[in-house]
């Protein structure tokens, strides 16, 4: 089953990163916020899939991923 989540915050360990790498990661961090889809038969499988997708996008291990179920949200709303 496919489900959508809103990623609200992404955190990674900045240790051992150059200034250039940090700038790129911060850009990815900002642009990675929003709606993501995740596949799986159970909620746990979907959450694991979401973590893997965001980690792959960022290119580093995450220390935290804050998300909620897809719903009306300031990150996805527009006038």
Secondary structure, DSSP 8 states (H G I E B T S, - for coil): -EEEEEEEEEEE--TT--HHHHHHHHHHHHHT-EEEEEE-SSHHHHHHHHHHHHHHHHTS-EEEEEEEESSS-TTT---
